[in-house]
């Protein structure tokens, strides 16, 4: 596959911002080609999507032009879309689609079981197709903890600087799970072996938190490593917007809870099931619980009329839900990688928080001031924390919220620091 020069000097229309890509920074010399294996990062359907797209859009808007190739189980042919100045070219998972037709597979969400089984073959197909064209970039970025794309490019003699973002040090999570069964232990060992190949084939590895970076340095010894904190997944235009959304709530006699569970991973599944099990026991007149994400199929487990599963919601609806609620929930005990986007959303929305210690990893403690934070290390402590929240009742005033201007300024600062680092250490123009 050949990347058209029109993409590198593009004037394609941006369907989100209304700009033309070539008009953003005509004087920019840094061109970035990126790769990820998520179906549609621009949809912001999960925490990983948010990190990928926000970093790329910040790069595109400030200093460079960005082309992103993403593997997708949802397309039969290459599909191009421009969102927030990032050119996305979705490439079909050909081997996955071939196998899915044979076995009549219908569950085409990111990282479904069949995706994992066929992933590396599809990734190799894409690497072979693209490796000659990657020389048009000053830098290659790779996103995703399962990827071997850097390793494959080195086998194909690609010499460009490769920056790898595994999105988190997922090995921490697999280590926790490996202590529970032999199968999980074998998965952990295989992951370590493959992930080490990917890291050692990359020039720089970036992580979302100091904890992730320190543990990764100890486990994998990357040549160079850096931190780009996870961007806040939600923000408010102003305090007035936040107040207007909060006032849509008519019932201040009950305590409102929210659980953001945007992806179908094991951590979110654990959180949804534990939370429904717990709140089924409480009197419905005392609370309202809203659960977001692709979990409508577990409605049969709901036995309390004050529990509401709303499915996937728009950004505007999500802002309304967060503004109306009092407590954000994150009872995840078997996952310990990255900074939880759900907790960052709670922080940005001024919510009190009930969370496991793993959920607070990488969170700046100064952002948790002036709010109630209840720590739960297991299900019993989670139950006690929710009972305490019910006794305390709804919050009477807003904690510190984050405006979109504050969020974007902070992310631009992190990106510019990172690019300066690359220019210093890797002679990127």
N, C-alpha and C positions, 0 to 999 in steps of 0.2 A: 504494500500500500504506500502511495506517495502522498505526503502532506502538501496540498496546494500552497504556492507562495501567497495566494490571497489570504490564507489564514495567518501567515506570519506578518503581513502588512494589511491586515484586514480592515475593511470598512463595512463589515456585516452589521446588521441592525441588532441591537441588544433588546431582547423581548421584555426585559425587566426594567432597565433604567431609561430606555428610550434614546440612549446615545449610540453612536457608531463606534465600534471598537477601535478603529484606526485613529479616531479623533481624541483618544484619551491622553496618550503620551507619545506624540510622534517622534520626540527626540530620544525616547528610551532605547538603549542598546541591549538591555538584558531581556532575553527571550527564554521563557520557561516552557518546557513540555512536561506534562505530568501524567501519571497513570494511577488508576485505582480500580478496584474490582467491585465497587458498589454500583447498583443498578442506575440510580439517579441521585447523585449527591446534592444537586440543586433543589430537590424536593424537601430537604431538611427533615426527613422522616425519622431520623434517629440521631443520637448524639454523635456518632461517627460522621454522618452526613454533614451535620452542622460544622464540625471541626474542619473537614475537608473543604467545604464550600466557602466558609468564612475566611480561611487562610488564603485560598486562591483568589477570592474576590478582592481581598485587601491588597494582595500582590498586584492584581490587575489594575486596580484603581489608583495606586500610588506610584509605582515605579516601572511597570513592565507589561508585557503582553503574555497571556497565558493560554495555552492549548492543553486541554485535558482529554485523554483517552480513558474511557471507562468501560469495563466489561459489563454486559447487561444480559440477563436472561429474558428480558422483556421485548427485545427487538430481533427481527430476522435479518435485517440489513443495517448498514451503518446509518446512524441518525445524528444530525447536528442541531444543536440549540445553543444560543448565546444568552447567558444569564449573568447579570451583574458584571459585564465585560469579560467574562470567562467563556471561551469557546469550548463547549463539550462535544466530543465525538463519541457516541455510544457504539461499541463494537459487539456483535453478537457472540455469545458463548456457544460456538458451533458444536463442540463435542457434547456439551451439556444438553443442547437442544436435540441432538441426534439421539442421545440416550433417553431423554425424557419422552420422546415420541415412542420409543420402543416399550418403555415401562409405563406409559400413560401417566406421567408425573404432572401434577397440576399446582404444586405449591412453589410458586416462582418468587418467593421473597428472598431478600439478601441472606446469604450464608445458610440456606436451607440444606438439609443433609445431602441431597444429590449434588448441589453446588460444591460442597466440600470434597466429595469423592472425585469429581471431574475437574476441580479447580486448576491444578497445576498443568494439566494438558492444555486447557484453554489459555492459560497464561503464557505457556510456551509458544502456542500458535501466534498470539499477539506479538510477543517479543520478536519472533522471526520476521513477521510482517513489517514491524516498525523500526528495526534496529538501524537500518541504513538512513532513515529519515531523521533519527534523533540527533545526528550531527548538525542539524540546522539550529539546535538550541544551544544556549550558553550553559544551561543547567537542566538536569532531569530531576524531577521530584516523584517519589513513589510513596503511596499511602496504603496502609493496611497491614495488620499484624500477621496475616496468613501469606503474604506475598513472598515470592522468590524472584521477582522481576529484576532486581539489581544483579543477583547471581546469574540469571540467564543472560542479561546484557553483557556481563563480563565474559561469559563463555563465547558470546558472539562478537567479542573484540571491540565493544563500545568503550571509548576512552573518556567520555565526558564526565564532568563532576556529577555525582549522583547523591542527592539528599533523600534520606529515607525517614518517613514518619510512620512508625508502627501504630500510631494513635494512642498507644499506652504500652506499658510493659506487661503484656498479657501473661507472661510466664509466671507472674505473681499469683494470678488467679488459678492457673493450672496447678501450681504448687499446692495451693490450699485444697483443691479437689483431689490431688494425687494421693493424699493421706487417707482417703475414704474408700478407695477400691483399686484393685490391680489394673483394671482397664484404664482408669484415669491416670494411674502411674505410667502406664505404657504410652498414653497420649502425651503426657508431659515430657517423657524422654524423647519421643519423636519430634515434638515441637522444638525442644531445645536444640536438637541436631540441625534441623532445617533452618531455624531462625538464626542460628550462628552463621550459617552460610550467607544469609541475606545481609546481616549486619556487617560482616567482614568484607562484603562486596560493595558496600556503600562508603562514600567519603565522609559524610556527616550524618548522624542519626539525631533526630529531634524528639523530645518527649514533652508531655503536657505539665509535668510537675517535677519538683526536685526529688521526691520519693521515687518516682519512676526512673529518673535518670540515675540516681545513686545505686539503686538495685540493679539496673541494667549494666552499669559500668562494672559492678562486682561480678555479675553473671556472665557477661558477653565480651567485655573489654573492647567497646567500639573505638576506632581510631580517633574520632572526634565526636563530641556530642554537645547538644545545646538544648535550650528550653524555649518553647513557644507555648505559653499557657492556653488552655482551652478558652475560646471566645465565649462570652455570655450568649446563650441561645435566644434570649428574649430581652427586650428593653421597652421603655415607654418614651413617647415623644416629649412628654412634660409631666410635671406633677398634676397639672389640670386634667390631662388625659387619664392618668391613673385614678384620680378622684372620681371622675365621671364614670369610669368602668366599675369602680367599687360600689358606687351608689346604685348600680343596677341590682344589687343584692337587696332584697326587701326584708329578709329574715335575719335579725341580729340576736335572736334568742337562742339559736343553736350554734355550735362550733363547726366551721367548715374546714374539711380536710381535702387535700388533693394529692394524688399519686400519679406522677408522669411516668409512663411506661411505654415509650415510643417504639422499642424494637422487640423482636421475638426471642431475644437471648435468654439464657438460663437465669441470669440475674433478675431480669424483669419478671419472668415467669414466677420465680420464687417470691418476689415482692408482691405480685398481684394475688397469689394464692394465700400467702400469710395474712395479707391485709384483709381480704374478704373473710377469711376464717375468723379473724379477730372481730371485725366490725359487725359480723352477723349476730354477735352476742349482745350488742349494746342496744338500749332503747332507742327507737328511731326518732323520737322527739328531741333527743339530745344532740344530734349531729346531722351533717350531710357529708357524704364521701363521694368525690368525683374521681374516676379513674380514666385516664386517657390512654390511647394506644390501640393496637390491633388485637383486642382481647374480647370482642363481642361473642366469641365462641364459648366463653366460660360463664355466660350469663346464668346458666343453669345452676351455678354454685351460689348465686345470690339469693339469700333468704330474708333480706331486710330491705324494706321499701326506701330507706334513706341512702342506699348504695346505688350509684349511677355509673354505668359504663357507657362512655360517650364515643368510643372509637377514635379514629384519627380526626383531628380537628384542624381548622385553619389557624393561621398565625393570629388573626384578630380574635377568634374565639378563645384561643389559648390565653391571650393577654387578659381577656375578660374573666376567665376562670381563675387565673392566678390572682388578679386584683381582688376578686370577691372572697378568696379563701383566707383562712387564718393560719393553717399549718401545712407545710409541705412534708411529705413522707418519703423516706428512702430506706426501707428495711432490707438491705441486701447484705448477706453475710458470707456468700460463697464467691464473691467477685472482688478483686482488690487491684485494679489496674486503672490508671488514668484518673482524671478528675471528673466526677459525675456531672453530666450536663443538667440532669434534673435538679441537683442541688444548686448549681449556678443559676438556674432559672428561678428557684425559690429565693436565692439571695437577691437577684436583680429585682424581684417583685416585692421585697420587703416582708416576706413571710417568716413566721417562726418555723423551726425545723425539728423534726424527729427523725433521727438517722443513725445508722450503724457507724462505727469508727471508720470502716472502709469507705463509706460514702463521703466522708469529709476529707479524704486524702487529697492533698494539693490545694485545699481551700485556704486562702489567706485569712488567718484568724481575725484580723482587724475588720473584715467585712461581716463578721458574725456578732459584732458588738451591738448593743441596743436592741437585741431580740432574744427570745427564748430559744435555746438549743438543748434538746433532750437527747442524750446518747443511749442507744440500745445495743447491747452486745449479743443478744439472743432474743428468742421469741418472748420469753417471760418478761424481760426488760422492756421490750417493745410494747407489750400489753400494759405494763405499769406506766410507761411514758404517755400512752394514749389516754389512759384513765386520768392522769394528772392534767393533761391538756383539757379534757372535758370538764374537770373541776375548775380550772382557771377561766374557762369560757372564751368567747371571741376576743380578739385583740381590739382595743378601742381606738387605736391610731396607727397610721402607717409607719413602718420602720423606714430606713433609708432605701429608696429605690434607685435604680440605675437608668439614666436617660440614654437614648440612642447616641447622642452626641458624645457622651462620656465613654460609652462602650467602643465606638468606632475610633475615637482618639487613642484609647489604650491599645487596641489591636494594631493600629498603624505604627505605634511606637515599638511594639514587639517585632513586627515585621521588618521595620527599618533597621532595628538593632541587628536582626539576624542577617539581613543582606549586607550590612557593613562588615559583619563577622566573615561572611563568605568572600567578600572582596579582599579582605585582609589576608585570609588563609588559603584561598583557592584561585586567586588572580582572575576572578570573574569581573568582566568590564561593567 
